[in-house]
Amino acid sequence: MDNDTKQEFGEIAQNIAPYGIMMAVFTLFYSVWFCFAWGNLGRILFALTVAYGVCIVFLSIKNIKHAKRFKAVPSKEGKKIAKSMTIVSAITYPAMTVCVVMLVAFHLEKLILPAVTFVIGLHFIPLGKIMNRKIDYFIAPVPIVFSLVASYLAFTTAISWVEVYAVAGIGGACATMIYGAYMLYAYKKVAQKYGVEYP
């Protein structure tokens, strides 16, 4: 493998490798509500997501160490992707903040997590186009649907806010768990594509 190819792999690998850790953290944020909403069953489900998250983190750290063996030089395409990702983030997180502030202002705190998961679901759609990944389009509906179900339950039933958060959390947790696993798979596929030895 020549230096240019190594640098190309290094850039892609170092971008992919950390994503699993981020997804594991987000999974815990979404699934912790299970404990408060569903008693022992919720605690068991949360424990399973913790175990899953630990596995994702362990394998992601392994990939990060592997990726650091290769020099990463930002390419023109990489810079374009980074710019597009910055734009998406600049839209997503302020929009999320505005939603939360408005819900608090109107005393609709019960809908905060459903709103967050809805926005996160929507943000997968432009990511799919930016990264040229089909899986993003399949993941996007999961948090969106569960956020809508949680919102419907909040308005039509007497369930507590933690139960509403737990329902919304199902969508967020499923999406981040799938995405975390996919990032591990993507890393392995990239290594195979470039003919890089992968432990």
C-alpha positions as CSV (number, residue, x, y, z in Angstrom):
1,M,0.0,0.0,0.0
2,D,1.5,3.4,-1.0
3,N,1.5,6.5,1.2
4,D,-1.4,8.2,-0.5
5,T,-3.6,5.1,0.0
6,K,-2.5,4.8,3.6
7,Q,-3.4,8.4,4.2
8,E,-6.8,8.0,2.5
9,F,-7.5,5.0,4.7
10,G,-6.2,6.9,7.8
11,E,-8.6,9.8,7.2
12,I,-11.7,7.5,6.8
13,A,-10.7,5.2,9.6
14,Q,-10.1,7.9,12.1
15,N,-13.4,9.5,11.3
16,I,-15.4,6.3,11.7
17,A,-13.6,4.7,14.7
18,P,-14.9,7.1,17.5
19,Y,-18.6,7.0,16.5
20,G,-19.3,3.8,18.4
21,I,-18.4,5.5,21.7
22,M,-20.7,8.4,21.0
23,M,-23.6,6.1,20.1
24,A,-23.0,4.0,23.3
25,V,-23.3,7.2,25.4
26,F,-26.4,8.3,23.6
27,T,-27.9,4.8,24.1
28,L,-27.6,5.1,27.8
29,F,-29.1,8.6,27.8
30,Y,-32.2,7.2,26.0
31,S,-32.5,3.9,27.9
32,V,-32.0,5.2,31.5
33,W,-35.6,6.2,31.5
34,F,-36.6,2.5,31.4
35,C,-35.4,2.2,35.0
36,F,-37.8,4.9,36.3
37,A,-40.8,3.9,34.1
38,W,-41.0,0.1,34.2
39,G,-39.5,-1.2,37.4
40,N,-37.6,-4.4,37.3
41,L,-38.3,-5.0,33.6
42,G,-36.9,-1.5,32.9
43,R,-33.8,-2.1,35.0
44,I,-33.2,-5.4,33.1
45,L,-33.6,-3.6,29.8
46,F,-31.3,-0.8,30.9
47,A,-28.7,-3.3,32.1
48,L,-28.8,-5.0,28.7
49,T,-28.2,-1.7,26.9
50,V,-25.3,-1.0,29.3
51,A,-23.7,-4.4,28.5
52,Y,-24.3,-3.7,24.8
53,G,-22.8,-0.2,25.1
54,V,-19.7,-1.6,26.9
55,C,-19.1,-4.0,24.0
56,I,-19.5,-1.2,21.5
57,V,-17.1,1.0,23.5
58,F,-14.5,-1.7,23.8
59,L,-14.5,-2.5,20.1
60,S,-14.5,1.2,19.2
61,I,-11.4,1.8,21.3
62,K,-9.8,-1.1,19.5
63,N,-10.6,0.5,16.2
64,I,-9.3,3.9,17.4
65,K,-6.0,2.4,18.3
66,H,-5.8,0.6,15.0
67,A,-6.7,3.8,13.0
68,K,-4.0,5.8,14.8
69,R,-1.4,3.6,13.2
70,F,-2.2,5.5,9.9
71,K,-1.5,9.1,9.2
72,A,-4.7,11.1,8.3
73,V,-4.4,13.9,5.9
74,P,-7.7,15.8,5.2
75,S,-8.8,15.4,1.6
76,K,-10.9,17.7,-0.5
77,E,-13.9,15.3,-0.1
78,G,-13.2,15.0,3.6
79,K,-13.3,18.7,4.1
80,K,-16.5,19.0,2.1
81,I,-18.1,16.3,4.3
82,A,-16.9,18.1,7.5
83,K,-18.4,21.4,6.3
84,S,-21.7,19.8,5.5
85,M,-21.7,18.0,8.9
86,T,-21.0,21.3,10.6
87,I,-24.0,22.9,8.8
88,V,-26.3,20.0,9.9
89,S,-25.1,20.4,13.5
90,A,-25.5,24.2,13.4
91,I,-29.2,23.6,12.4
92,T,-30.0,20.5,14.5
93,Y,-28.8,21.6,18.0
94,P,-30.1,25.1,18.0
95,A,-33.5,23.8,16.7
96,M,-33.5,21.2,19.5
97,T,-32.7,24.0,22.1
98,V,-35.5,26.2,20.8
99,C,-37.9,23.2,21.0
100,V,-36.9,22.5,24.6
101,V,-37.2,26.2,25.6
102,M,-40.6,26.6,24.0
103,L,-41.9,23.4,25.6
104,V,-40.7,24.6,29.0
105,A,-42.3,28.0,28.4
106,F,-45.6,26.4,27.6
107,H,-45.3,23.9,30.6
108,L,-45.1,20.9,28.3
109,E,-42.0,19.4,29.8
110,K,-43.6,16.0,29.2
111,L,-42.8,16.4,25.5
112,I,-39.1,17.3,25.8
113,L,-37.6,13.9,25.1
114,P,-40.1,13.1,22.4
115,A,-39.2,16.4,20.7
116,V,-35.4,15.6,21.1
117,T,-35.8,12.2,19.6
118,F,-37.9,13.6,16.7
119,V,-35.2,16.1,15.8
120,I,-32.5,13.5,16.1
121,G,-34.5,11.2,13.8
122,L,-34.9,14.0,11.2
123,H,-31.1,14.8,11.3
124,F,-30.3,11.2,10.1
125,I,-31.9,12.1,6.7
126,P,-29.4,14.7,5.6
127,L,-26.6,12.6,7.1
128,G,-27.5,9.8,4.8
129,K,-27.0,12.1,1.8
130,I,-23.8,13.7,3.1
131,M,-22.2,10.4,3.9
132,N,-23.8,8.5,1.0
133,R,-25.1,5.9,3.5
134,K,-28.4,4.1,3.0
135,I,-28.7,2.9,6.5
136,D,-29.4,6.4,7.8
137,Y,-32.6,6.4,5.9
138,F,-33.7,3.2,7.6
139,I,-32.6,4.4,11.0
140,A,-34.3,7.8,10.8
141,P,-37.9,6.6,11.0
142,V,-37.3,4.6,14.3
143,P,-36.8,7.6,16.7
144,I,-39.4,9.6,14.7
145,V,-42.1,7.0,15.1
146,F,-41.5,6.4,18.8
147,S,-41.4,10.2,19.4
148,L,-44.8,10.5,17.8
149,V,-46.2,7.5,19.7
150,A,-44.8,9.0,23.0
151,S,-46.4,12.4,22.2
152,Y,-49.7,10.8,21.4
153,L,-49.7,8.9,24.7
154,A,-48.8,12.1,26.5
155,F,-51.9,13.8,25.2
156,T,-54.4,10.9,25.2
157,T,-53.5,9.0,28.3
158,A,-52.7,9.6,32.0
159,I,-49.2,8.0,31.9
160,S,-46.4,9.7,33.8
161,W,-43.8,11.8,32.1
162,V,-41.1,9.2,32.8
163,E,-43.2,6.7,30.9
164,V,-43.5,9.1,28.0
165,Y,-39.7,9.6,28.1
166,A,-39.2,5.8,28.2
167,V,-41.4,5.3,25.1
168,A,-39.5,8.0,23.2
169,G,-36.3,6.5,24.6
170,I,-37.0,3.2,22.9
171,G,-36.7,4.8,19.5
172,G,-33.6,6.8,20.4
173,A,-31.9,3.7,22.0
174,C,-32.7,1.4,19.1
175,A,-31.4,4.0,16.6
176,T,-28.1,4.6,18.4
177,M,-27.6,0.9,19.1
178,I,-28.0,0.0,15.4
179,Y,-25.8,2.9,14.4
180,G,-23.1,2.0,16.8
181,A,-23.0,-1.6,15.5
182,Y,-23.0,-0.4,12.0
183,M,-20.0,1.9,12.6
184,L,-18.0,-1.2,13.8
185,Y,-19.1,-3.0,10.6
186,A,-18.2,0.0,8.4
187,Y,-14.8,0.2,9.9
188,K,-14.1,-3.5,9.2
189,K,-15.4,-3.1,5.6
190,V,-13.2,-0.1,5.0
191,A,-10.1,-2.0,6.3
192,Q,-11.0,-4.9,3.9
193,K,-11.5,-2.5,1.0
194,Y,-8.0,-0.9,1.4
195,G,-6.4,-4.3,2.1
196,V,-5.4,-3.3,5.7
197,E,-4.7,-6.0,8.2
198,Y,-7.5,-5.9,10.7
199,P,-7.2,-7.8,14.0
